[in-house]
Amino acid sequence: MRVWLDTPSVRMIEAYFRGASYGMHRHDTYAIGMTTFGVQSMHYRGQLVHSKPGETVVICPDEAHDGWSGTAGGYTYRIIHIRPDMLQTVLGGGALPLLGEGVSRNSVLHAAVRALLHRPGDAQDVLTFEDQLLDLALALQQAAGNERRHSVDPRAASVARDFIDSQPHLRIDLDVLARASGRDRWSLSRDFRQFFGTSPSRYMTMRRLDVARTLMAKGLPLVQCATDAGFADQSHMTRQFASAFGLTPKRWLTLQRPLAQAARQVS
């Protein structure tokens, strides 16, 4: 077992089991995860259920369940435990999302879980982690069929965007943006998505990539471009760059040189 994150409100782990893994027990948290290899089997709410890759395990608080490997080769899973009061805070009140089947095939929910658990080590990127946590909460709400409408504040969203634009290289989390805008952190995140079509962390990443490309075009070393643009290191920048543009920084630079030469010849 490997623990990726362990706080009073949120815990993320990855584990591999063969045969019987644990007996009947309960959590006072939500346990939401995905099987990445093999088949995870369990008794949940009087039913025998099986989780395979591509599906989402959702164990609600205080629901008894056990678990074992459904295949001889064992199974691997990643899971996040979230306290109900934390989820309530993220959602801004209302009924908690309760899914009764133990294993969900809801594609929106699975995408949110996969994004959150794909790189558990990236939980150190606080703003990204907070955005992914909101995505998960909203997906749970949608899958449970109890979505609710929230009031929105366009001024707060604009203030947060301008704050990011003015200093994208800084380590910014939702608390920083909330203080700047005067809006509570989770409401602000929902405002931002509604008015700008993207999450605060994604917007900040794209602004950092704008800075990095400008510095790269000036011939600065990639490691310096990464640091000056606000990325943790060069590999972090490379992952984000490839995700956004479909090619690595080095490949991008290689393609830019002929374009720059052609522009100089025309001028």
Residue frames relative to the residue before (quaternion, step in Angstrom):
aa qw qx qy qz dx dy dz
M 1.0000 0.0000 0.0000 0.0000 0.00 0.00 0.00
R 0.1006 -0.7800 0.6161 0.0440 3.55 -1.06 0.82
V 0.2400 -0.7640 0.5861 0.1232 3.56 -0.83 1.04
W 0.2479 -0.7963 0.5391 0.1173 3.59 -0.59 1.18
L 0.7916 -0.0064 0.0604 0.6080 3.56 1.04 -0.82
D 0.0318 0.8035 -0.5921 0.0528 3.57 -0.92 0.89
T 0.1697 0.7624 -0.5987 0.1773 3.57 -0.27 1.32
P 0.6840 -0.4809 0.3267 0.4406 3.63 -1.19 0.19
S 0.7605 0.3854 -0.2005 0.4826 3.63 1.10 -0.63
V 0.8068 0.1623 -0.0388 0.5667 3.58 1.08 -0.72
R 0.0113 0.7794 -0.6261 0.0201 3.56 -1.02 0.86
M 0.0806 -0.7973 0.5979 0.0174 3.59 -0.88 0.97
I 0.0355 0.8113 -0.5809 0.0557 3.57 -0.81 0.99
E 0.1780 -0.7177 0.6552 0.1548 3.51 -1.41 0.27
A 0.0454 0.8183 -0.5690 0.0667 3.59 -0.88 0.88
Y 0.2009 -0.7387 0.6297 0.1317 3.54 -1.32 0.50
F 0.0015 -0.7990 0.6008 -0.0261 3.58 -0.91 0.92
R 0.1211 -0.7272 0.6653 0.1178 3.51 -1.33 0.50
G 0.8050 0.2054 -0.1734 0.5289 3.57 -1.00 0.81
A 0.7799 -0.2444 0.2196 0.5328 3.57 -1.10 -0.74
S 0.2024 -0.8127 0.5381 0.0952 3.59 -0.77 1.00
Y 0.7855 -0.1756 0.1008 0.5847 3.62 0.96 -0.76
G 0.4920 -0.6770 0.4774 0.2677 3.51 -1.20 0.69
M 0.7435 -0.3903 0.2829 0.4635 3.54 -1.33 -0.04
H 0.1748 0.7756 -0.5828 0.1682 3.56 -0.82 1.05
R 0.3037 -0.7351 0.5760 0.1888 3.58 -1.33 0.09
H 0.2317 -0.7230 0.6257 0.1790 3.55 -1.35 0.39
D 0.3444 -0.6895 0.5712 0.2823 3.57 -1.20 0.34
T 0.6234 0.4871 -0.3304 0.5147 3.56 1.31 0.41
Y 0.5207 -0.5035 0.5444 0.4231 3.51 -1.39 -0.08
A 0.1037 -0.7501 0.6481 0.0803 3.58 -1.13 0.70
I 0.0503 0.8243 -0.5500 0.1247 3.56 -0.25 1.32
G 0.2417 0.8025 -0.5110 0.1907 3.57 -0.59 1.04
M 0.3359 -0.7184 0.5698 0.2152 3.50 -1.33 -0.29
T 0.4041 -0.6662 0.5732 0.2536 3.51 -1.18 0.71
T 0.2018 -0.8144 0.5361 0.0926 3.58 -0.68 1.05
F 0.7815 0.0725 -0.0523 0.6175 3.59 1.28 -0.30
G 0.8195 0.2325 -0.1775 0.4928 3.57 -1.03 0.81
V 0.5015 -0.6134 0.5123 0.3314 3.54 -1.27 -0.54
Q 0.1860 -0.7599 0.6157 0.0942 3.55 -0.92 1.00
S 0.0945 -0.8111 0.5770 0.0142 3.59 -0.68 1.11
M 0.0900 0.8010 -0.5871 0.0748 3.58 -1.12 0.65
H 0.3891 -0.6314 0.6026 0.2944 3.48 -1.40 0.24
Y 0.0985 0.7945 -0.5875 0.1180 3.56 -0.81 1.06
R 0.8480 -0.0773 0.0006 0.5243 3.56 -0.70 1.15
G 0.7468 -0.4396 0.2077 0.4538 3.54 0.92 1.01
Q 0.6793 0.4541 -0.2853 0.5010 3.59 1.28 0.08
L 0.3640 -0.6666 0.5948 0.2635 3.54 -1.27 0.47
V 0.0159 0.8161 -0.5750 0.0553 3.59 -0.58 1.12
H 0.2107 -0.7684 0.5972 0.0925 3.54 -1.23 0.60
S 0.1726 -0.7768 0.5993 0.0877 3.55 -0.99 0.86
K 0.0720 -0.7859 0.6141 0.0011 3.54 -0.87 1.07
P 0.6685 -0.4663 0.3593 0.4545 3.62 -1.18 0.26
G 0.7297 0.3697 -0.3060 0.4871 3.56 -0.93 0.97
E 0.6926 0.4005 -0.2641 0.5386 3.57 1.31 -0.11
T 0.3614 -0.7400 0.5346 0.1900 3.56 -1.28 0.37
V 0.2868 -0.7317 0.5955 0.1667 3.55 -0.92 0.94
V 0.0258 0.7822 -0.6215 0.0351 3.59 -0.85 0.97
I 0.0202 -0.7788 0.6256 -0.0408 3.55 -0.41 1.28
C 0.2783 -0.7847 0.5330 0.1504 3.58 -0.54 1.15
P 0.6750 -0.5173 0.3339 0.4067 3.59 -1.17 0.48
D 0.8609 0.1448 -0.1393 0.4674 3.53 -1.17 0.86
E 0.5027 0.6156 -0.4490 0.4083 3.60 1.17 0.50
A 0.3992 -0.7325 0.5017 0.2288 3.59 -0.69 1.08
H 0.1478 0.7719 -0.6075 0.1147 3.57 -1.06 0.81
D 0.2151 -0.7364 0.6202 0.1638 3.53 -1.30 0.36
G 0.1602 -0.8150 0.5440 0.1191 3.61 -1.10 -0.45
W 0.1212 0.7701 -0.6211 0.0801 3.54 -1.15 0.71
S 0.5995 -0.5624 0.4268 0.3771 3.55 -1.29 0.23
G 0.3336 -0.7653 0.5231 0.1717 3.53 -0.83 1.05
T 0.7353 0.2865 -0.1965 0.5820 3.58 1.30 -0.05
A 0.6407 -0.5583 0.3702 0.3751 3.57 -1.22 0.49
G 0.6846 0.5243 -0.2882 0.4164 3.59 1.09 -0.63
G 0.5478 -0.6213 0.4022 0.3902 3.58 1.26 0.01
Y 0.2467 -0.7577 0.5797 0.1704 3.54 -1.30 -0.09
T 0.2322 -0.7346 0.6218 0.1409 3.51 -1.32 0.53
Y 0.0362 0.8039 -0.5933 0.0215 3.56 -0.97 0.75
R 0.2217 -0.7123 0.6455 0.1639 3.50 -1.38 0.40
I 0.0107 0.8227 -0.5645 0.0668 3.55 -0.91 0.88
I 0.1916 -0.7492 0.6211 0.1272 3.53 -1.22 0.58
H 0.2038 -0.7493 0.6199 0.1129 3.55 -0.97 0.93
I 0.0307 -0.8081 0.5867 -0.0413 3.58 -0.73 1.13
R 0.4265 -0.6939 0.5159 0.2654 3.57 -0.83 0.95
P 0.5708 -0.6246 0.4058 0.3456 3.61 -0.95 0.82
D 0.6570 0.5075 -0.3347 0.4459 3.62 0.95 -0.75
M 0.5983 0.5394 -0.3568 0.4731 3.58 1.15 -0.56
L 0.6614 0.4959 -0.3021 0.4748 3.57 0.92 -0.90
Q 0.6234 0.5426 -0.3285 0.4572 3.57 1.04 -0.78
T 0.6484 0.5159 -0.3083 0.4673 3.57 1.01 -0.84
V 0.6504 0.5231 -0.3118 0.4539 3.58 0.93 -0.91
L 0.7273 0.4395 -0.2343 0.4722 3.58 0.96 -0.89
G 0.4431 -0.7201 0.4440 0.2966 3.59 1.21 -0.21
G 0.7338 -0.4089 0.2249 0.4937 3.57 1.08 0.70
G 0.5581 0.5930 -0.4550 0.3604 3.53 -1.31 -0.05
A 0.7113 -0.4473 0.3278 0.4319 3.54 -1.34 0.04
L 0.4718 -0.6490 0.5134 0.3042 3.55 -1.05 0.75
P 0.4738 -0.6624 0.4896 0.3116 3.62 -1.03 0.70
L 0.0321 -0.8066 0.5896 -0.0276 3.58 -0.70 1.08
L 0.0827 -0.7882 0.6098 0.0085 3.56 -0.60 1.19
G 0.3309 -0.8228 0.4400 0.1409 3.54 -0.67 1.08
E 0.6702 0.5775 -0.3056 0.3520 3.59 1.12 -0.50
G 0.4956 -0.6837 0.4216 0.3304 3.64 1.19 -0.19
V 0.7771 0.0820 -0.0387 0.6228 3.58 1.05 -0.79
S 0.1354 -0.8107 0.5685 0.0361 3.56 -0.74 1.10
R 0.2423 -0.7550 0.5923 0.1428 3.55 -1.16 0.70
N 0.3255 0.7487 -0.5028 0.2840 3.58 1.26 0.44
S 0.3999 -0.7634 0.4568 0.2205 3.60 -0.53 1.19
V 0.6270 0.5320 -0.3415 0.4551 3.61 1.05 -0.72
L 0.6555 0.5056 -0.3042 0.4713 3.56 0.94 -0.87
H 0.6708 0.4967 -0.3151 0.4516 3.58 0.88 -0.89
A 0.6288 0.5309 -0.3427 0.4532 3.60 0.99 -0.74
A 0.6559 0.5071 -0.3119 0.4641 3.59 0.98 -0.81
V 0.6604 0.4940 -0.3037 0.4771 3.58 0.97 -0.84
R 0.6521 0.5218 -0.3161 0.4501 3.56 0.94 -0.90
A 0.6527 0.5111 -0.3216 0.4575 3.61 0.95 -0.83
L 0.6811 0.4959 -0.2887 0.4548 3.57 0.96 -0.85
L 0.7841 0.3439 -0.1619 0.4906 3.57 0.96 -0.88
H 0.4354 0.7132 -0.4604 0.2997 3.62 1.25 -0.04
R 0.7803 0.0629 -0.0175 0.6220 3.57 0.98 -0.90
P 0.1583 -0.8356 0.5150 0.1070 3.61 0.34 1.16
G 0.6052 0.5762 -0.3605 0.4144 3.61 1.09 -0.59
D 0.6133 0.5697 -0.3477 0.4225 3.58 1.20 -0.43
A 0.3854 0.7135 -0.4945 0.3128 3.60 1.25 0.21
Q 0.5458 0.6027 -0.4021 0.4209 3.61 1.25 -0.29
D 0.6066 0.4788 -0.3564 0.5251 3.62 1.23 -0.32
V 0.2782 -0.8481 0.4222 0.1585 3.52 0.25 1.37
L 0.6830 0.4900 -0.3145 0.4409 3.60 0.80 -0.93
T 0.6383 0.5134 -0.3263 0.4717 3.60 0.97 -0.79
F 0.6547 0.5144 -0.3129 0.4570 3.57 0.92 -0.91
E 0.6618 0.5028 -0.3121 0.4602 3.60 0.93 -0.86
D 0.6384 0.5141 -0.3275 0.4701 3.60 1.00 -0.76
Q 0.6711 0.4904 -0.2991 0.4687 3.58 0.94 -0.86
L 0.6166 0.5365 -0.3436 0.4625 3.57 1.11 -0.65
L 0.6420 0.4969 -0.3211 0.4877 3.59 1.03 -0.75
D 0.6108 0.5427 -0.3502 0.4580 3.61 0.98 -0.79
L 0.6606 0.5076 -0.3031 0.4627 3.56 0.95 -0.91
A 0.6629 0.5125 -0.3091 0.4499 3.59 0.88 -0.93
L 0.6768 0.4852 -0.2917 0.4706 3.58 0.92 -0.89
A 0.6412 0.5156 -0.3225 0.4680 3.58 1.05 -0.75
L 0.6187 0.5283 -0.3380 0.4731 3.58 1.05 -0.73
Q 0.6504 0.5260 -0.3032 0.4565 3.54 0.98 -0.93
Q 0.6652 0.4968 -0.2938 0.4737 3.57 0.98 -0.90
A 0.6699 0.5021 -0.3022 0.4558 3.59 0.92 -0.90
A 0.6866 0.4690 -0.2759 0.4822 3.58 1.12 -0.68
G 0.4497 -0.7269 0.4219 0.3024 3.58 1.29 -0.20
N 0.6481 0.4958 -0.3514 0.4589 3.59 1.11 0.55
E 0.1017 0.7998 -0.5746 0.1408 3.54 0.79 1.09
R 0.0905 -0.7870 0.6060 0.0720 3.57 -1.13 0.60
R 0.4720 -0.6648 0.5075 0.2787 3.54 -1.23 0.60
H 0.1853 -0.7787 0.5938 0.0817 3.54 -1.12 0.77
S 0.5125 -0.5975 0.5069 0.3512 3.54 -1.19 0.54
V 0.2230 -0.7868 0.5646 0.1114 3.57 -1.09 0.67
D 0.2097 -0.7699 0.5967 0.0852 3.54 -1.24 0.63
P 0.2380 -0.8115 0.5147 0.1413 3.61 -0.07 1.23
R 0.5981 0.5662 -0.3737 0.4266 3.60 1.07 -0.62
A 0.6605 0.5080 -0.3117 0.4567 3.58 0.90 -0.93
A 0.6402 0.5240 -0.3258 0.4575 3.60 0.97 -0.84
S 0.6642 0.5036 -0.3037 0.4615 3.60 0.97 -0.86
V 0.6296 0.5276 -0.3318 0.4638 3.58 1.01 -0.80
A 0.6601 0.5050 -0.3076 0.4633 3.59 0.94 -0.89
R 0.6449 0.5135 -0.3251 0.4634 3.59 0.97 -0.82
D 0.6698 0.4959 -0.3037 0.4618 3.59 0.90 -0.90
F 0.6136 0.5467 -0.3442 0.4540 3.57 1.08 -0.72
I 0.6626 0.4843 -0.3013 0.4855 3.59 0.95 -0.88
D 0.6433 0.5391 -0.3245 0.4361 3.60 0.92 -0.90
S 0.6980 0.5030 -0.2788 0.4267 3.58 0.96 -0.84
Q 0.8180 0.0357 0.0097 0.5741 3.60 1.12 -0.52
P 0.0012 -0.8553 0.5178 -0.0153 3.60 0.63 1.10
H 0.6097 0.5845 -0.3516 0.4038 3.59 1.19 -0.43
L 0.5731 0.6119 -0.3815 0.3894 3.61 1.22 -0.34
R 0.4889 -0.6029 0.5350 0.3335 3.54 -1.29 0.43
I 0.0282 0.8277 -0.5533 0.0895 3.57 -0.21 1.28
D 0.0413 -0.7692 0.6351 0.0567 3.56 -1.06 0.76
L 0.7332 -0.4370 0.2791 0.4399 3.57 -1.28 0.08
D 0.5912 0.5697 -0.3745 0.4310 3.60 1.10 -0.57
V 0.6350 0.5212 -0.3215 0.4709 3.58 1.01 -0.83
L 0.6848 0.4747 -0.2817 0.4758 3.59 0.88 -0.95
A 0.6268 0.5372 -0.3413 0.4495 3.58 1.05 -0.71
R 0.6590 0.4946 -0.3149 0.4711 3.59 0.94 -0.82
A 0.6600 0.5133 -0.3114 0.4516 3.58 0.98 -0.79
S 0.7689 0.3896 -0.1880 0.4708 3.59 1.00 -0.84
G 0.4023 -0.7251 0.4677 0.3060 3.56 1.20 -0.45
R 0.5857 0.5479 -0.3563 0.4794 3.59 1.26 0.38
D 0.5119 -0.6229 0.4575 0.3749 3.64 -0.97 0.60
R 0.6807 -0.5864 0.2767 0.3410 3.51 -1.07 0.92
W 0.7307 0.4288 -0.2697 0.4577 3.61 0.80 -0.92
S 0.6087 0.5224 -0.3560 0.4794 3.60 1.09 -0.62
L 0.6285 0.5417 -0.3274 0.4520 3.56 1.03 -0.82
S 0.6479 0.5206 -0.3254 0.4509 3.58 0.93 -0.85
R 0.6562 0.4869 -0.3153 0.4826 3.60 1.00 -0.78
D 0.6062 0.5541 -0.3439 0.4552 3.62 1.05 -0.81
F 0.6680 0.5296 -0.2982 0.4295 3.55 0.84 -1.06
R 0.6641 0.5069 -0.3034 0.4581 3.57 0.89 -0.91
Q 0.6767 0.5079 -0.3069 0.4357 3.56 0.93 -0.91
F 0.7673 0.3989 -0.2115 0.4554 3.59 0.89 -0.90
F 0.7964 0.2798 -0.1525 0.5140 3.60 1.08 -0.56
G 0.4915 -0.7285 0.3899 0.2753 3.59 1.25 0.18
T 0.7466 0.2689 -0.1899 0.5781 3.56 1.24 0.29
S 0.5646 -0.6024 0.4363 0.3578 3.56 -1.22 0.30
P 0.6465 -0.5168 0.3743 0.4183 3.62 -1.17 0.38
S 0.6741 0.4956 -0.3193 0.4450 3.60 0.90 -0.83
R 0.6516 0.5033 -0.3243 0.4659 3.58 0.98 -0.79
Y 0.6280 0.5288 -0.3292 0.4664 3.57 1.00 -0.80
M 0.6676 0.4970 -0.3037 0.4637 3.58 0.92 -0.90
T 0.6322 0.5332 -0.3369 0.4500 3.59 0.97 -0.79
M 0.6681 0.4961 -0.3089 0.4607 3.60 0.92 -0.85
R 0.6390 0.4990 -0.3396 0.4769 3.61 1.03 -0.69
R 0.6255 0.5209 -0.3390 0.4717 3.60 1.04 -0.69
L 0.6493 0.5067 -0.3177 0.4698 3.57 1.00 -0.77
D 0.5856 0.5536 -0.3677 0.4641 3.61 1.11 -0.60
V 0.6561 0.4995 -0.2997 0.4798 3.56 0.95 -0.93
A 0.6672 0.5170 -0.3080 0.4390 3.58 0.86 -0.96
R 0.6588 0.5061 -0.3183 0.4567 3.61 0.92 -0.83
T 0.6242 0.5305 -0.3386 0.4629 3.58 1.02 -0.75
L 0.6824 0.4783 -0.2818 0.4756 3.57 0.92 -0.91
M 0.6307 0.5313 -0.3311 0.4585 3.57 1.03 -0.77
A 0.6570 0.5199 -0.3077 0.4510 3.57 0.97 -0.86
K 0.6524 0.5020 -0.3071 0.4776 3.56 1.21 -0.48
G 0.5759 -0.6372 0.3515 0.3725 3.58 1.28 -0.04
L 0.4101 0.7116 -0.4840 0.3021 3.61 1.19 0.22
P 0.5872 -0.5717 0.4256 0.3837 3.61 -1.11 0.59
L 0.5991 -0.6081 0.3851 0.3507 3.57 -1.03 0.78
V 0.6350 0.5336 -0.3463 0.4384 3.58 0.98 -0.76
Q 0.6599 0.4861 -0.3060 0.4843 3.58 1.05 -0.71
C 0.6044 0.5512 -0.3508 0.4559 3.58 1.05 -0.74
A 0.6534 0.5215 -0.3096 0.4530 3.55 0.97 -0.91
T 0.6916 0.4816 -0.2813 0.4589 3.57 0.83 -0.98
D 0.6973 0.4812 -0.2803 0.4513 3.58 0.85 -0.96
A 0.6801 0.4806 -0.2874 0.4731 3.59 1.15 -0.57
G 0.6022 -0.6156 0.3360 0.3813 3.58 1.28 -0.10
F 0.4847 0.6523 -0.4504 0.3696 3.60 1.24 0.21
A 0.6290 -0.5610 0.3808 0.3804 3.56 -1.17 0.56
D 0.7605 -0.1813 0.1387 0.6078 3.58 1.04 -0.80
Q 0.7368 -0.4220 0.2790 0.4485 3.59 -1.29 0.01
S 0.6506 0.5147 -0.3353 0.4464 3.61 0.96 -0.77
H 0.6067 0.5391 -0.3495 0.4681 3.59 1.08 -0.68
M 0.6588 0.4969 -0.3073 0.4740 3.58 0.91 -0.88
T 0.6497 0.5350 -0.3205 0.4347 3.57 0.93 -0.89
R 0.6460 0.5151 -0.3206 0.4632 3.60 0.95 -0.85
Q 0.6908 0.4738 -0.2835 0.4669 3.56 0.87 -0.95
F 0.6275 0.5442 -0.3257 0.4517 3.58 1.03 -0.82
A 0.6867 0.4784 -0.2818 0.4692 3.58 0.86 -0.99
S 0.6378 0.5285 -0.3264 0.4553 3.58 1.04 -0.76
A 0.7142 0.4604 -0.2542 0.4619 3.59 0.99 -0.86
F 0.8345 0.2492 -0.0739 0.4858 3.58 0.86 -0.98
G 0.5040 -0.6998 0.3994 0.3109 3.58 1.25 -0.06
L 0.7585 0.2242 -0.1825 0.5840 3.58 1.24 0.25
T 0.5708 -0.6111 0.4281 0.3429 3.56 -1.20 0.49
P 0.6646 -0.4920 0.3644 0.4282 3.61 -1.22 0.29
K 0.6479 0.5204 -0.3287 0.4487 3.60 0.93 -0.81
R 0.6561 0.4974 -0.3079 0.4767 3.56 0.97 -0.85
W 0.6236 0.5424 -0.3278 0.4578 3.58 1.02 -0.83
L 0.6612 0.5017 -0.3067 0.4658 3.58 0.94 -0.88
T 0.6277 0.5417 -0.3344 0.4481 3.58 1.00 -0.80
L 0.6912 0.4678 -0.2747 0.4774 3.57 0.99 -0.82
Q 0.6422 0.5524 -0.3248 0.4206 3.59 1.10 -0.61
R 0.5938 0.6150 -0.3723 0.3614 3.61 1.02 -0.70
P 0.6738 0.4631 -0.3266 0.4741 3.69 0.78 -0.81
L 0.6332 0.5351 -0.3345 0.4480 3.59 1.04 -0.74
A 0.6574 0.5054 -0.3070 0.4671 3.56 1.00 -0.84
Q 0.6489 0.5163 -0.3194 0.4587 3.57 1.00 -0.84
A 0.6484 0.5160 -0.3133 0.4638 3.58 0.98 -0.85
A 0.6422 0.5226 -0.3281 0.4548 3.58 1.01 -0.78
R 0.6538 0.5104 -0.3187 0.4588 3.59 0.98 -0.78
Q 0.6459 0.5216 -0.3233 0.4542 3.58 1.03 -0.78
V 0.6523 0.5139 -0.3154 0.4593 3.59 1.02 -0.79
S 0.6893 0.4715 -0.2828 0.4718 3.55 0.98 -0.82
